[in-house]
Amino acid sequence: MAPEIRGTDIAGPDETLIALVPSPEMAEAAEALDPRVRAFRADPDDGPPSGEAARAQVWVPRFGAGSPPPDFLATLPRLRLVQLLSAGAERFSGRLPDGVVLCNARGAHTPSTAEWVVAATLAAQRGLPDFVREQDAGRWTTRTHRSLIGARVLVVGAGDIGRRIGAMLSGFDVELTFVGRTARDGVHGTDELPALLPHADVVVLIVPVTDETTGLVDTAFLAAMPDGALLVNAARGVVVDTGALLAELTAGRLRAALDVTDPEPLPEGHPLWSAPGLLLTPHVAGTVPETGARAQATVLAQLRRVLAGEPLADVVGDY
């Protein structure tokens, strides 16, 4: 569990709070919170901040930013908080100077990501990609596909998004099983996966990237899934062994719906583009018009906690 970090660890009660943010709109919204706040648009690609901006205690990287450049961080000697706009923190975790706390935007992408999982699962189960291809070809081809109603769904990842997925799927009368890093009430541990996988019609991946989850879905994992089962990945591409998945898809034994891949972006000519039984989207599960507003609201709420000296939310510990 991550240690409690309070707003006073970021800025003192009488200290000006200086934040670097990715857009002028967010800077304006941040400064409207309190006269103590000064906010500047900043991006490592534009060079190091200068003047008052170089005294920032808070940095909000742009959504989708890569790992923080060391030379950029070196120009921010007073930096104490990096607040992400994403739930995933693997590009920043372990790459910040000592004394700098990392927080993610837990919840900002939850509704849209859970919605994608339901949409992709339904589409794959009912064969909608096949029918779209037939429509493009001008063919009226009837086929019978699977149903989501009553399916046995294994959700690997029992956090905020996993729970929302479960809530959305409950209307389909699915048999729902959650798996987390460790077992607890209503949640199985990952060590139980070998016994659970053979009984799952749909396996949903919504785990963070850690040493334990990188390559989690390997040849043995996939082999344990029953014939015809569907793998749905809304986590990160590195959670799945791409070669092992391709082998199962090519053999026609398993199906998949992927919003993320390894490598990513998927290069031209990669065999995943033409793999049978695959529904593929380009890492857009969390991207809807409302996502930006939710992410900005997360940032503003965190700044309010700093100003009030309250404990920070969504601190990333050993992620």
PEMO-V49880 format. One record per residue. N is the residue number from 1. PHI is phi in degrees with one decimal (none if undefined). OMEGA is omega in whole degrees, -180 to 180 (NA if undefined). NEAR is the number of other ideal C-beta (glycine too) atoms within 10 Angstrom. Layout:
n->(N;N)
phi->(PHI;PHI)
omega->(OMEGA;OMEGA)
near->(NEAR;NEAR)
//
This chain:
n->(1;2;3;4;5;6;7;8;9;10;11;12;13;14;15;16;17;18;19;20;21;22;23;24;25;26;27;28;29;30;31;32;33;34;35;36;37;38;39;40;41;42;43;44;45;46;47;48;49;50;51;52;53;54;55;56;57;58;59;60;61;62;63;64;65;66;67;68;69;70;71;72;73;74;75;76;77;78;79;80;81;82;83;84;85;86;87;88;89;90;91;92;93;94;95;96;97;98;99;100;101;102;103;104;105;106;107;108;109;110;111;112;113;114;115;116;117;118;119;120;121;122;123;124;125;126;127;128;129;130;131;132;133;134;135;136;137;138;139;140;141;142;143;144;145;146;147;148;149;150;151;152;153;154;155;156;157;158;159;160;161;162;163;164;165;166;167;168;169;170;171;172;173;174;175;176;177;178;179;180;181;182;183;184;185;186;187;188;189;190;191;192;193;194;195;196;197;198;199;200;201;202;203;204;205;206;207;208;209;210;211;212;213;214;215;216;217;218;219;220;221;222;223;224;225;226;227;228;229;230;231;232;233;234;235;236;237;238;239;240;241;242;243;244;245;246;247;248;249;250;251;252;253;254;255;256;257;258;259;260;261;262;263;264;265;266;267;268;269;270;271;272;273;274;275;276;277;278;279;280;281;282;283;284;285;286;287;288;289;290;291;292;293;294;295;296;297;298;299;300;301;302;303;304;305;306;307;308;309;310;311;312;313;314;315;316;317;318;319)
phi->(none;-69.3;-68.3;-74.0;-117.7;-104.0;-57.8;-67.7;-76.1;-97.6;-152.0;-67.5;-62.5;-110.1;-96.1;-66.9;-96.1;-107.9;-125.3;-101.5;-129.0;-85.2;-148.5;-61.1;-64.4;-69.3;-61.1;-63.1;-65.4;-67.0;-68.7;-73.2;-67.4;-166.4;-61.3;-73.2;-92.5;-121.6;-128.9;-133.0;-71.7;-150.1;-148.6;-54.1;-66.5;-92.1;100.0;-71.2;-69.3;-136.1;61.5;-61.9;-61.4;-71.9;-99.8;-64.4;-95.0;-128.4;-127.7;-111.5;-65.2;-65.5;-63.2;83.3;-64.2;-78.4;-58.8;-66.3;-67.4;-57.4;-68.9;-69.1;-62.9;-66.0;-87.7;-120.9;-67.5;-101.5;-63.1;-128.2;-143.0;-111.1;-106.3;-83.0;-96.7;-117.6;-80.7;-70.5;-124.9;-65.7;-76.1;-112.7;-60.0;80.1;-119.1;-107.7;-62.0;-56.4;90.3;-104.3;-90.0;-113.2;-127.9;-106.5;-102.5;-57.2;99.9;-64.2;-106.3;-61.6;-61.0;-70.3;-67.2;-62.7;-61.3;-60.7;-58.2;-65.3;-62.7;-67.3;-64.7;-61.1;-61.8;-68.1;-63.2;-91.7;72.5;-60.8;-58.0;-63.2;-69.5;-64.5;-63.0;-65.6;-61.6;-59.2;-87.4;72.5;-114.6;-97.9;-117.6;-92.6;-143.4;-105.1;-114.4;-76.8;-121.6;-86.0;-58.8;74.7;-69.3;-91.1;-112.5;-107.7;-101.0;-93.8;128.9;-109.6;-86.5;-58.6;-69.8;-57.9;-66.4;-66.9;-58.3;-60.2;-63.9;-68.0;-77.3;-60.9;-70.8;-98.6;55.2;-76.8;-93.7;-100.6;-130.9;-103.4;-128.7;-125.5;-60.4;-129.3;-71.2;-157.1;-56.7;80.0;-133.3;-85.9;-84.4;-62.2;-67.2;-92.1;-56.2;-56.6;-84.8;-88.1;-58.8;-62.8;-108.4;-105.9;-80.3;-133.6;-118.4;-105.1;-105.8;-146.6;-108.5;-74.3;-83.9;-136.7;-60.0;-75.7;-92.6;-65.6;73.7;-56.1;-89.2;-109.9;-58.7;-68.0;-58.3;-66.2;-63.8;-77.1;-74.0;-72.0;-55.0;82.9;-68.9;-113.8;-101.7;-119.3;-114.0;-117.6;-94.7;-141.0;-60.5;-70.4;-69.1;-112.4;-74.8;-59.6;-61.5;-66.2;-66.9;-58.0;-62.0;-70.4;-66.7;-63.5;-73.9;77.2;-83.2;-121.5;-122.5;-151.2;-129.6;-121.5;-103.1;-135.3;-140.1;-133.5;-83.0;-145.6;-61.8;-71.0;-72.1;-58.3;85.8;-63.6;-62.6;-63.1;-57.1;-111.1;-66.0;-69.7;71.6;-119.1;-102.9;-129.9;-127.6;-89.5;54.5;-121.1;-56.2;-90.3;-99.7;-135.6;-55.0;-81.8;-62.8;-59.3;-66.5;-65.8;-66.0;-63.7;-62.1;-63.4;-62.8;-63.6;-63.8;-67.1;-63.2;-62.6;-63.8;-61.4;-62.3;-87.4;72.7;-87.2;-62.0;-74.0;-99.4;59.5;-71.2;-89.9;-93.6;-80.1;-74.8)
omega->(-179;180;178;177;-178;179;179;174;-178;180;179;-175;179;-175;174;179;-178;-177;172;-174;-172;-177;176;-180;179;177;179;180;180;-179;178;-179;-171;177;180;-172;170;-176;-178;172;-180;177;179;-180;-179;-179;-176;176;-179;179;-178;-179;-179;179;-175;172;-175;173;175;179;177;179;-180;-179;176;179;-176;179;-180;-179;177;179;-178;179;-177;-175;-178;-178;-179;-175;168;-178;-178;174;-178;173;178;-176;-171;-180;-177;-177;-180;-177;-180;179;175;178;178;-178;-180;177;177;-178;-180;177;-177;-177;-174;-176;-176;179;177;178;179;-179;180;-179;-178;179;178;-178;-180;-179;-177;175;-177;177;178;-179;176;178;177;177;179;-179;180;-179;177;-173;180;177;174;180;-178;178;173;-179;177;-178;175;-174;178;180;-179;-173;-173;178;-175;-178;178;180;178;175;179;180;-180;-178;-176;179;179;179;179;172;-167;176;179;175;177;-179;177;-180;174;-176;178;-177;175;176;-180;178;180;-176;-179;180;-176;-173;-178;-177;-176;173;-180;176;-179;178;178;-177;172;177;175;175;-177;-176;177;-177;-180;-178;-177;-178;-179;178;-177;-180;180;178;-178;178;177;-178;-177;174;-179;-177;174;-179;175;-176;-175;176;-176;172;-174;-180;-180;179;179;180;-180;179;-178;178;-180;-177;180;174;-179;170;-173;168;-177;-177;172;13;178;-3;-179;-176;177;178;179;-177;177;-179;-175;-179;178;175;-176;169;-172;173;-170;177;-178;-174;-177;-171;171;-177;-176;-174;-179;180;178;-180;178;178;177;179;-178;178;178;178;176;178;178;-179;-178;-178;-177;176;178;178;171;175;180;179;176;-170;NA)
near->(6;14;8;9;19;13;21;13;18;26;23;12;10;6;12;14;23;24;28;24;28;20;14;11;12;21;20;12;18;23;17;11;17;14;8;16;22;16;24;19;17;25;15;20;10;9;11;15;21;10;7;11;18;17;14;25;21;26;25;30;23;16;17;11;18;11;13;21;14;9;10;20;18;11;16;24;10;13;25;18;26;24;25;26;24;20;23;20;21;18;16;22;19;12;16;17;14;4;8;18;19;22;24;24;28;19;18;26;27;20;17;20;25;25;16;22;28;18;16;25;26;15;18;24;20;15;16;15;16;16;17;11;11;15;11;8;8;6;9;7;10;6;8;7;12;16;12;21;10;11;20;16;24;22;27;29;23;21;16;17;27;26;18;20;27;19;11;16;22;10;10;17;11;19;12;19;20;20;25;18;17;10;13;11;4;12;17;19;12;18;11;13;19;11;10;17;21;11;14;24;21;25;27;31;24;26;27;20;19;14;7;11;20;15;14;19;26;13;13;12;20;22;14;17;22;13;9;12;24;24;26;26;26;28;26;22;18;19;23;25;19;19;11;17;25;16;15;21;21;14;11;11;16;22;22;25;26;27;24;22;23;19;11;14;9;19;10;6;7;14;12;19;12;10;18;9;20;19;20;16;16;13;17;12;24;25;18;15;7;11;19;16;10;18;24;21;14;24;23;15;14;23;27;14;17;27;17;13;14;13;12;19;16;20;18;22;10;9;16)
//
